Structure formats: C-alpha cells, structure tokens
Amino acid sequence: MYTIWCEMTEDHKRLLAVFEVRVRDLMALCDKQKRKIDELTDVLNQKEVELQQAKDIIDTLNTKCDNMLTAHMVSANEGELKSARMRLSKLVREVDKCIALLNE
C-alpha cells in the first residue's frame, strides 16, 4: 500500500509540475496579449488623431472652396454689372445723339 501511495504522489507531483508549466505559459500568453492590446490601443489613438487632423484639413479646404466660389460669383457679378453699365451708357449716348438730331 505504501508503494502505491508513493506512486500516486509521484503522479501527483508530475501532474502538478505540468499544471504549473501550463499556468506559467498561460500567464505569459496573457501578458503578451496585454502588450498587444496596449500596442493596438496606441495605434488606434494615433489613427484617431490623424483622422481628426484630416477632418480639420477637409473642413478648412471646404471653407476655402466656399470662399473662392463666393468670390468668383461676386467678381462675375461685378463683371456683368460693369458690362451692363457700359451697355446702358452706350444706349444713353445713342439716345442723346438721336435727341440732338431731332432738335436740329
């Protein structure tokens, strides 16, 4: 009976040693996964900052584009207005000539 107990104890020791090794491996894997999560979290935070910067640039460019379109419309309107004034002045001169001819 004593030899059986010793054999069981040896089996238990062996199983305990295997269990300890597996627990250490599992803990090492857990630490590795924690480091990977921290690394990916850092990358995600960096990408979020880059995304926000890109959004800010897009907003700035959209504002500039809107301003340029507005300026173009204003300058086009000013050009059309100047052209209309010149046509009106020409018509007024022609009418003045006609009145002058009629008065002669």
N, CA, C and O atoms as CSV, one atom per row, in Angstrom:
chain,resi,resn,atom,element,x,y,z
A,1,MET,N,N,0.818,-1.184,0.000
A,1,MET,CA,C,0.000,0.000,0.000
A,1,MET,C,C,0.864,1.250,0.000
A,1,MET,O,O,0.528,2.234,-0.658
A,2,TYR,N,N,1.936,1.224,0.707
A,2,TYR,CA,C,2.843,2.354,0.771
A,2,TYR,C,C,3.419,2.672,-0.593
A,2,TYR,O,O,3.539,3.850,-0.932
A,3,THR,N,N,3.781,1.678,-1.396
A,3,THR,CA,C,4.340,1.899,-2.719
A,3,THR,C,C,3.298,2.503,-3.643
A,3,THR,O,O,3.647,3.332,-4.483
A,4,ILE,N,N,2.065,2.131,-3.526
A,4,ILE,CA,C,1.019,2.704,-4.356
A,4,ILE,C,C,0.856,4.182,-4.002
A,4,ILE,O,O,0.706,5.025,-4.887
A,5,TRP,N,N,0.886,4.487,-2.718
A,5,TRP,CA,C,0.761,5.879,-2.273
A,5,TRP,C,C,1.914,6.714,-2.800
A,5,TRP,O,O,1.705,7.857,-3.207
A,6,CYS,N,N,3.108,6.181,-2.804
A,6,CYS,CA,C,4.273,6.879,-3.321
A,6,CYS,C,C,4.143,7.084,-4.821
A,6,CYS,O,O,4.482,8.151,-5.334
A,7,GLU,N,N,3.663,6.089,-5.516
A,7,GLU,CA,C,3.466,6.228,-6.958
A,7,GLU,C,C,2.420,7.296,-7.246
A,7,GLU,O,O,2.602,8.095,-8.165
A,8,MET,N,N,1.362,7.331,-6.510
A,8,MET,CA,C,0.342,8.345,-6.693
A,8,MET,C,C,0.915,9.723,-6.385
A,8,MET,O,O,0.617,10.704,-7.066
A,9,THR,N,N,1.721,9.774,-5.372
A,9,THR,CA,C,2.339,11.038,-5.022
A,9,THR,C,C,3.247,11.497,-6.146
A,9,THR,O,O,3.269,12.681,-6.483
A,10,GLU,N,N,3.986,10.584,-6.721
A,10,GLU,CA,C,4.841,10.929,-7.857
A,10,GLU,C,C,3.981,11.366,-9.046
A,10,GLU,O,O,4.327,12.319,-9.744
A,11,ASP,N,N,2.883,10.688,-9.273
A,11,ASP,CA,C,1.964,11.081,-10.353
A,11,ASP,C,C,1.401,12.475,-10.074
A,11,ASP,O,O,1.290,13.316,-10.967
A,12,HIS,N,N,1.055,12.686,-8.821
A,12,HIS,CA,C,0.530,13.998,-8.451
A,12,HIS,C,C,1.592,15.080,-8.647
A,12,HIS,O,O,1.291,16.169,-9.136
A,13,LYS,N,N,2.827,14.779,-8.267
A,13,LYS,CA,C,3.916,15.735,-8.453
A,13,LYS,C,C,4.119,16.041,-9.928
A,13,LYS,O,O,4.307,17.193,-10.319
A,14,ARG,N,N,4.078,14.989,-10.739
A,14,ARG,CA,C,4.240,15.174,-12.177
A,14,ARG,C,C,3.095,16.001,-12.750
A,14,ARG,O,O,3.321,16.921,-13.535
A,15,LEU,N,N,1.878,15.674,-12.361
A,15,LEU,CA,C,0.722,16.436,-12.824
A,15,LEU,C,C,0.787,17.884,-12.345
A,15,LEU,O,O,0.451,18.809,-13.085
A,16,LEU,N,N,1.221,18.069,-11.107
A,16,LEU,CA,C,1.348,19.414,-10.569
A,16,LEU,C,C,2.411,20.204,-11.330
A,16,LEU,O,O,2.223,21.388,-11.609
A,17,ALA,N,N,3.515,19.560,-11.661
A,17,ALA,CA,C,4.575,20.221,-12.422
A,17,ALA,C,C,4.066,20.602,-13.815
A,17,ALA,O,O,4.345,21.701,-14.294
A,18,VAL,N,N,3.331,19.713,-14.461
A,18,VAL,CA,C,2.760,20.007,-15.782
A,18,VAL,C,C,1.765,21.159,-15.665
A,18,VAL,O,O,1.737,22.060,-16.502
A,19,PHE,N,N,0.953,21.113,-14.615
A,19,PHE,CA,C,-0.025,22.172,-14.397
A,19,PHE,C,C,0.672,23.524,-14.191
A,19,PHE,O,O,0.241,24.535,-14.745
A,20,GLU,N,N,1.747,23.542,-13.395
A,20,GLU,CA,C,2.494,24.771,-13.162
A,20,GLU,C,C,3.075,25.323,-14.461
A,20,GLU,O,O,3.034,26.528,-14.707
A,21,VAL,N,N,3.608,24.440,-15.276
A,21,VAL,CA,C,4.175,24.871,-16.562
A,21,VAL,C,C,3.078,25.468,-17.432
A,21,VAL,O,O,3.273,26.512,-18.055
A,22,ARG,N,N,1.957,24.825,-17.472
A,22,ARG,CA,C,0.855,25.323,-18.307
A,22,ARG,C,C,0.304,26.649,-17.775
A,22,ARG,O,O,-0.061,27.524,-18.560
A,23,VAL,N,N,0.241,26.802,-16.461
A,23,VAL,CA,C,-0.211,28.064,-15.872
A,23,VAL,C,C,0.774,29.176,-16.220
A,23,VAL,O,O,0.368,30.281,-16.579
A,24,ARG,N,N,2.104,28.874,-16.110
A,24,ARG,CA,C,3.110,29.877,-16.480
A,24,ARG,C,C,2.987,30.248,-17.956
A,24,ARG,O,O,3.077,31.423,-18.311
A,25,ASP,N,N,2.781,29.244,-18.818
A,25,ASP,CA,C,2.600,29.512,-20.249
A,25,ASP,C,C,1.363,30.379,-20.484
A,25,ASP,O,O,1.388,31.312,-21.285
A,26,LEU,N,N,0.294,30.058,-19.780
A,26,LEU,CA,C,-0.941,30.830,-19.907
A,26,LEU,C,C,-0.744,32.264,-19.426
A,26,LEU,O,O,-1.259,33.196,-20.042
A,27,MET,N,N,-0.007,32.451,-18.336
A,27,MET,CA,C,0.262,33.793,-17.825
A,27,MET,C,C,1.136,34.573,-18.803
A,27,MET,O,O,0.927,35.767,-19.018
A,28,ALA,N,N,2.120,33.886,-19.395
A,28,ALA,CA,C,2.977,34.543,-20.387
A,28,ALA,C,C,2.154,34.954,-21.610
A,28,ALA,O,O,2.331,36.046,-22.149
A,29,LEU,N,N,1.265,34.076,-22.035
A,29,LEU,CA,C,0.394,34.396,-23.159
A,29,LEU,C,C,-0.515,35.572,-22.820
A,29,LEU,O,O,-0.753,36.441,-23.660
A,30,CYS,N,N,-1.018,35.599,-21.601
A,30,CYS,CA,C,-1.868,36.706,-21.150
A,30,CYS,C,C,-1.087,38.019,-21.167
A,30,CYS,O,O,-1.600,39.040,-21.625
A,31,ASP,N,N,0.156,37.997,-20.668
A,31,ASP,CA,C,0.992,39.197,-20.697
A,31,ASP,C,C,1.268,39.644,-22.126
A,31,ASP,O,O,1.252,40.838,-22.427
A,32,LYS,N,N,1.520,38.685,-22.996
A,32,LYS,CA,C,1.767,39.007,-24.401
A,32,LYS,C,C,0.532,39.659,-25.021
A,32,LYS,O,O,0.650,40.633,-25.765
A,33,GLN,N,N,-0.633,39.131,-24.720
A,33,GLN,CA,C,-1.876,39.686,-25.256
A,33,GLN,C,C,-2.140,41.086,-24.692
A,33,GLN,O,O,-2.639,41.956,-25.405
A,34,LYS,N,N,-1.809,41.302,-23.424
A,34,LYS,CA,C,-1.963,42.633,-22.833
A,34,LYS,C,C,-1.066,43.638,-23.545
A,34,LYS,O,O,-1.486,44.758,-23.835
A,35,ARG,N,N,0.184,43.230,-23.828
A,35,ARG,CA,C,1.099,44.125,-24.552
A,35,ARG,C,C,0.559,44.420,-25.948
A,35,ARG,O,O,0.624,45.554,-26.421
A,36,LYS,N,N,0.029,43.395,-26.599
A,36,LYS,CA,C,-0.535,43.574,-27.942
A,36,LYS,C,C,-1.734,44.513,-27.895
A,36,LYS,O,O,-1.883,45.365,-28.770
A,37,ILE,N,N,-2.579,44.373,-26.901
A,37,ILE,CA,C,-3.744,45.258,-26.741
A,37,ILE,C,C,-3.280,46.690,-26.511
A,37,ILE,O,O,-3.827,47.624,-27.097
A,38,ASP,N,N,-2.265,46.865,-25.656
A,38,ASP,CA,C,-1.739,48.210,-25.412
A,38,ASP,C,C,-1.173,48.810,-26.699
A,38,ASP,O,O,-1.393,49.986,-26.991
A,39,GLU,N,N,-0.448,48.001,-27.460
A,39,GLU,CA,C,0.123,48.472,-28.730
A,39,GLU,C,C,-0.977,48.875,-29.708
A,39,GLU,O,O,-0.901,49.927,-30.343
A,40,LEU,N,N,-1.992,48.035,-29.821
A,40,LEU,CA,C,-3.089,48.336,-30.742
A,40,LEU,C,C,-3.896,49.546,-30.269
A,40,LEU,O,O,-4.396,50.316,-31.089
A,41,THR,N,N,-4.023,49.716,-28.958
A,41,THR,CA,C,-4.707,50.884,-28.423
A,41,THR,C,C,-3.943,52.151,-28.785
A,41,THR,O,O,-4.539,53.163,-29.155
A,42,ASP,N,N,-2.608,52.085,-28.673
A,42,ASP,CA,C,-1.783,53.240,-29.052
A,42,ASP,C,C,-1.939,53.556,-30.531
A,42,ASP,O,O,-2.067,54.718,-30.915
A,43,VAL,N,N,-1.927,52.514,-31.365
A,43,VAL,CA,C,-2.094,52.716,-32.811
A,43,VAL,C,C,-3.464,53.313,-33.100
A,43,VAL,O,O,-3.588,54.224,-33.919
A,44,LEU,N,N,-4.491,52.802,-32.429
A,44,LEU,CA,C,-5.840,53.327,-32.621
A,44,LEU,C,C,-5.920,54.798,-32.226
A,44,LEU,O,O,-6.517,55.604,-32.940
A,45,ASN,N,N,-5.320,55.148,-31.090
A,45,ASN,CA,C,-5.327,56.548,-30.656
A,45,ASN,C,C,-4.607,57.429,-31.661
A,45,ASN,O,O,-5.059,58.535,-31.957
A,46,GLN,N,N,-3.488,56.946,-32.186
A,46,GLN,CA,C,-2.736,57.709,-33.187
A,46,GLN,C,C,-3.588,57.898,-34.450
A,46,GLN,O,O,-3.622,58.987,-35.023
A,47,LYS,N,N,-4.262,56.849,-34.870
A,47,LYS,CA,C,-5.108,56.936,-36.066
A,47,LYS,C,C,-6.278,57.885,-35.840
A,47,LYS,O,O,-6.688,58.592,-36.760
A,48,GLU,N,N,-6.817,57.907,-34.630
A,48,GLU,CA,C,-7.906,58.834,-34.327
A,48,GLU,C,C,-7.424,60.276,-34.406
A,48,GLU,O,O,-8.142,61.152,-34.888
A,49,VAL,N,N,-6.198,60.520,-33.927
A,49,VAL,CA,C,-5.623,61.866,-34.015
A,49,VAL,C,C,-5.421,62.237,-35.481
A,49,VAL,O,O,-5.755,63.347,-35.896
A,50,GLU,N,N,-4.870,61.298,-36.272
A,50,GLU,CA,C,-4.659,61.557,-37.703
A,50,GLU,C,C,-5.989,61.805,-38.411
A,50,GLU,O,O,-6.086,62.676,-39.276
A,51,LEU,N,N,-7.009,61.036,-38.042
A,51,LEU,CA,C,-8.332,61.215,-38.648
A,51,LEU,C,C,-8.895,62.591,-38.320
A,51,LEU,O,O,-9.456,63.259,-39.189
A,52,GLN,N,N,-8.748,63.016,-37.068
A,52,GLN,CA,C,-9.243,64.338,-36.682
A,52,GLN,C,C,-8.496,65.434,-37.429
A,52,GLN,O,O,-9.094,66.425,-37.850
A,53,GLN,N,N,-7.176,65.251,-37.595
A,53,GLN,CA,C,-6.393,66.230,-38.357
A,53,GLN,C,C,-6.871,66.281,-39.803
A,53,GLN,O,O,-6.995,67.361,-40.382
A,54,ALA,N,N,-7.138,65.111,-40.387
A,54,ALA,CA,C,-7.626,65.071,-41.765
A,54,ALA,C,C,-8.990,65.747,-41.871
A,54,ALA,O,O,-9.253,66.467,-42.834
A,55,LYS,N,N,-9.859,65.520,-40.887
A,55,LYS,CA,C,-11.170,66.173,-40.889
A,55,LYS,C,C,-11.015,67.692,-40.793
A,55,LYS,O,O,-11.725,68.441,-41.464
A,56,ASP,N,N,-10.080,68.135,-39.952
A,56,ASP,CA,C,-9.839,69.574,-39.823
A,56,ASP,C,C,-9.343,70.158,-41.146
A,56,ASP,O,O,-9.771,71.239,-41.551
A,57,ILE,N,N,-8.444,69.445,-41.814
A,57,ILE,CA,C,-7.942,69.906,-43.114
A,57,ILE,C,C,-9.074,69.959,-44.123
A,57,ILE,O,O,-9.179,70.917,-44.888
A,58,ILE,N,N,-9.919,68.942,-44.132
A,58,ILE,CA,C,-11.062,68.916,-45.059
A,58,ILE,C,C,-11.984,70.096,-44.785
A,58,ILE,O,O,-12.436,70.765,-45.715
A,59,ASP,N,N,-12.265,70.353,-43.507
A,59,ASP,CA,C,-13.124,71.491,-43.157
A,59,ASP,C,C,-12.503,72.805,-43.631
A,59,ASP,O,O,-13.193,73.663,-44.180
A,60,THR,N,N,-11.198,72.953,-43.417
A,60,THR,CA,C,-10.505,74.168,-43.848
A,60,THR,C,C,-10.575,74.311,-45.366
A,60,THR,O,O,-10.849,75.396,-45.881
A,61,LEU,N,N,-10.326,73.215,-46.078
A,61,LEU,CA,C,-10.371,73.269,-47.541
A,61,LEU,C,C,-11.782,73.541,-48.054
A,61,LEU,O,O,-11.958,74.262,-49.037
A,62,ASN,N,N,-12.786,72.969,-47.394
A,62,ASN,CA,C,-14.167,73.240,-47.791
A,62,ASN,C,C,-14.504,74.718,-47.588
A,62,ASN,O,O,-15.169,75.332,-48.422
A,63,THR,N,N,-14.041,75.277,-46.480
A,63,THR,CA,C,-14.272,76.699,-46.220
A,63,THR,C,C,-13.590,77.551,-47.287
A,63,THR,O,O,-14.183,78.494,-47.811
A,64,LYS,N,N,-12.331,77.211,-47.608
A,64,LYS,CA,C,-11.614,77.949,-48.650
A,64,LYS,C,C,-12.324,77.833,-49.994
A,64,LYS,O,O,-12.435,78.809,-50.736
A,65,CYS,N,N,-12.801,76.638,-50.295
A,65,CYS,CA,C,-13.516,76.420,-51.560
A,65,CYS,C,C,-14.788,77.260,-51.593
A,65,CYS,O,O,-15.084,77.902,-52.601
A,66,ASP,N,N,-15.533,77.256,-50.502
A,66,ASP,CA,C,-16.749,78.076,-50.440
A,66,ASP,C,C,-16.420,79.552,-50.615
A,66,ASP,O,O,-17.121,80.271,-51.326
A,67,ASN,N,N,-15.341,80.004,-49.959
A,67,ASN,CA,C,-14.937,81.403,-50.086
A,67,ASN,C,C,-14.540,81.744,-51.522
A,67,ASN,O,O,-14.878,82.811,-52.034
A,68,MET,N,N,-13.818,80.823,-52.162
A,68,MET,CA,C,-13.408,81.066,-53.547
A,68,MET,C,C,-14.619,81.102,-54.479
A,68,MET,O,O,-14.684,81.933,-55.385
A,69,LEU,N,N,-15.575,80.201,-54.255
A,69,LEU,CA,C,-16.785,80.207,-55.082
A,69,LEU,C,C,-17.563,81.505,-54.889
A,69,LEU,O,O,-18.064,82.091,-55.848
A,70,THR,N,N,-17.657,81.944,-53.640
A,70,THR,CA,C,-18.345,83.201,-53.361
A,70,THR,C,C,-17.627,84.363,-54.029
A,70,THR,O,O,-18.262,85.218,-54.646
A,71,ALA,N,N,-16.304,84.396,-53.908
A,71,ALA,CA,C,-15.516,85.460,-54.535
A,71,ALA,C,C,-15.679,85.424,-56.053
A,71,ALA,O,O,-15.781,86.469,-56.695
A,72,HIS,N,N,-15.702,84.238,-56.616
A,72,HIS,CA,C,-15.874,84.110,-58.067
A,72,HIS,C,C,-17.249,84.628,-58.488
A,72,HIS,O,O,-17.384,85.326,-59.493
A,73,MET,N,N,-18.265,84.273,-57.699
A,73,MET,CA,C,-19.608,84.732,-58.032
A,73,MET,C,C,-19.695,86.252,-57.928
A,73,MET,O,O,-20.306,86.903,-58.775
A,74,VAL,N,N,-19.078,86.816,-56.883
A,74,VAL,CA,C,-19.109,88.264,-56.705
A,74,VAL,C,C,-18.362,88.936,-57.851
A,74,VAL,O,O,-18.844,89.918,-58.416
A,75,SER,N,N,-17.188,88.412,-58.195
A,75,SER,CA,C,-16.411,89.035,-59.264
A,75,SER,C,C,-17.126,88.872,-60.599
A,75,SER,O,O,-17.075,89.770,-61.440
A,76,ALA,N,N,-17.797,87.728,-60.804
A,76,ALA,CA,C,-18.549,87.538,-62.041
A,76,ALA,C,C,-19.707,88.533,-62.082
A,76,ALA,O,O,-19.987,89.122,-63.126
A,77,ASN,N,N,-20.375,88.717,-60.951
A,77,ASN,CA,C,-21.483,89.671,-60.891
A,77,ASN,C,C,-20.975,91.093,-61.121
A,77,ASN,O,O,-21.625,91.893,-61.793
A,78,GLU,N,N,-19.793,91.400,-60.548
A,78,GLU,CA,C,-19.224,92.726,-60.755
A,78,GLU,C,C,-18.892,92.932,-62.234
A,78,GLU,O,O,-19.122,94.009,-62.783
A,79,GLY,N,N,-18.351,91.898,-62.870
A,79,GLY,CA,C,-18.039,91.979,-64.295
A,79,GLY,C,C,-19.296,92.171,-65.126
A,79,GLY,O,O,-19.326,92.989,-66.046
A,80,GLU,N,N,-20.331,91.415,-64.797
A,80,GLU,CA,C,-21.594,91.561,-65.518
A,80,GLU,C,C,-22.192,92.940,-65.274
A,80,GLU,O,O,-22.735,93.559,-66.189
A,81,LEU,N,N,-22.092,93.418,-64.034
A,81,LEU,CA,C,-22.621,94.730,-63.692
A,81,LEU,C,C,-21.880,95.820,-64.476
A,81,LEU,O,O,-22.493,96.750,-65.001
A,82,LYS,N,N,-20.563,95.688,-64.544
A,82,LYS,CA,C,-19.754,96.668,-65.289
A,82,LYS,C,C,-20.128,96.638,-66.768
A,82,LYS,O,O,-20.254,97.681,-67.410
A,83,SER,N,N,-20.303,95.432,-67.295
A,83,SER,CA,C,-20.693,95.295,-68.706
A,83,SER,C,C,-22.073,95.905,-68.946
A,83,SER,O,O,-22.282,96.574,-69.959
A,84,ALA,N,N,-23.012,95.687,-68.036
A,84,ALA,CA,C,-24.357,96.247,-68.172
A,84,ALA,C,C,-24.316,97.770,-68.098
A,84,ALA,O,O,-25.022,98.447,-68.845
A,85,ARG,N,N,-23.494,98.311,-67.202
A,85,ARG,CA,C,-23.351,99.762,-67.111
A,85,ARG,C,C,-22.801,100.344,-68.413
A,85,ARG,O,O,-23.250,101.389,-68.885
A,86,MET,N,N,-21.814,99.640,-68.981
A,86,MET,CA,C,-21.232,100.131,-70.242
A,86,MET,C,C,-22.270,100.100,-71.365
A,86,MET,O,O,-22.340,101.035,-72.162
A,87,ARG,N,N,-23.067,99.049,-71.436
A,87,ARG,CA,C,-24.121,98.973,-72.466
A,87,ARG,C,C,-25.155,100.071,-72.255
A,87,ARG,O,O,-25.606,100.697,-73.214
A,88,LEU,N,N,-25.534,100.307,-70.987
A,88,LEU,CA,C,-26.504,101.342,-70.675
A,88,LEU,C,C,-25.961,102.722,-71.031
A,88,LEU,O,O,-26.680,103.555,-71.583
A,89,SER,N,N,-24.687,102.962,-70.713
A,89,SER,CA,C,-24.073,104.246,-71.066
A,89,SER,C,C,-24.063,104.435,-72.577
A,89,SER,O,O,-24.317,105.532,-73.075
A,90,LYS,N,N,-23.771,103.374,-73.295
A,90,LYS,CA,C,-23.758,103.447,-74.765
A,90,LYS,C,C,-25.155,103.774,-75.294
A,90,LYS,O,O,-25.315,104.597,-76.195
A,91,LEU,N,N,-26.163,103.113,-74.717
A,91,LEU,CA,C,-27.537,103.381,-75.145
A,91,LEU,C,C,-27.936,104.827,-74.838
A,91,LEU,O,O,-28.579,105.480,-75.661
A,92,VAL,N,N,-27.559,105.331,-73.657
A,92,VAL,CA,C,-27.876,106.715,-73.284
A,92,VAL,C,C,-27.207,107.673,-74.270
A,92,VAL,O,O,-27.827,108.657,-74.674
A,93,ARG,N,N,-25.981,107.418,-74.660
A,93,ARG,CA,C,-25.288,108.282,-75.624
A,93,ARG,C,C,-26.001,108.262,-76.975
A,93,ARG,O,O,-26.159,109.295,-77.626
A,94,GLU,N,N,-26.432,107.057,-77.384
A,94,GLU,CA,C,-27.147,106.964,-78.661
A,94,GLU,C,C,-28.468,107.728,-78.609
A,94,GLU,O,O,-28.837,108.412,-79.564
A,95,VAL,N,N,-29.181,107.606,-77.478
A,95,VAL,CA,C,-30.438,108.344,-77.319
A,95,VAL,C,C,-30.158,109.847,-77.338
A,95,VAL,O,O,-30.903,110.604,-77.960
A,96,ASP,N,N,-29.101,110.281,-76.670
A,96,ASP,CA,C,-28.726,111.700,-76.655
A,96,ASP,C,C,-28.432,112.168,-78.087
A,96,ASP,O,O,-28.830,113.272,-78.458
A,97,LYS,N,N,-27.752,111.362,-78.888
A,97,LYS,CA,C,-27.451,111.713,-80.277
A,97,LYS,C,C,-28.734,111.861,-81.079
A,97,LYS,O,O,-28.892,112.790,-81.870
A,98,CYS,N,N,-29.671,110.897,-80.849
A,98,CYS,CA,C,-30.935,110.959,-81.566
A,98,CYS,C,C,-31.711,112.211,-81.185
A,98,CYS,O,O,-32.274,112.874,-82.057
A,99,ILE,N,N,-31.752,112.542,-79.920
A,99,ILE,CA,C,-32.447,113.758,-79.469
A,99,ILE,C,C,-31.796,114.986,-80.071
A,99,ILE,O,O,-32.473,115.919,-80.503
A,100,ALA,N,N,-30.479,114.976,-80.093
A,100,ALA,CA,C,-29.761,116.115,-80.693
A,100,ALA,C,C,-30.086,116.244,-82.149
A,100,ALA,O,O,-30.267,117.358,-82.640
A,101,LEU,N,N,-30.169,115.126,-82.871
A,101,LEU,CA,C,-30.515,115.165,-84.286
A,101,LEU,C,C,-31.950,115.662,-84.487
A,101,LEU,O,O,-32.219,116.410,-85.427
A,102,LEU,N,N,-32.850,115.260,-83.629
A,102,LEU,CA,C,-34.229,115.696,-83.738
A,102,LEU,C,C,-34.371,117.196,-83.453
A,102,LEU,O,O,-35.217,117.873,-84.037
A,103,ASN,N,N,-33.533,117.698,-82.551
A,103,ASN,CA,C,-33.576,119.116,-82.185
A,103,ASN,C,C,-33.002,120.001,-83.297
A,103,ASN,O,O,-33.260,121.204,-83.280
A,104,GLU,N,N,-32.268,119.494,-84.224
A,104,GLU,CA,C,-31.660,120.301,-85.271
A,104,GLU,C,C,-32.632,120.717,-86.279
A,104,GLU,O,O,-32.274,121.407,-87.233
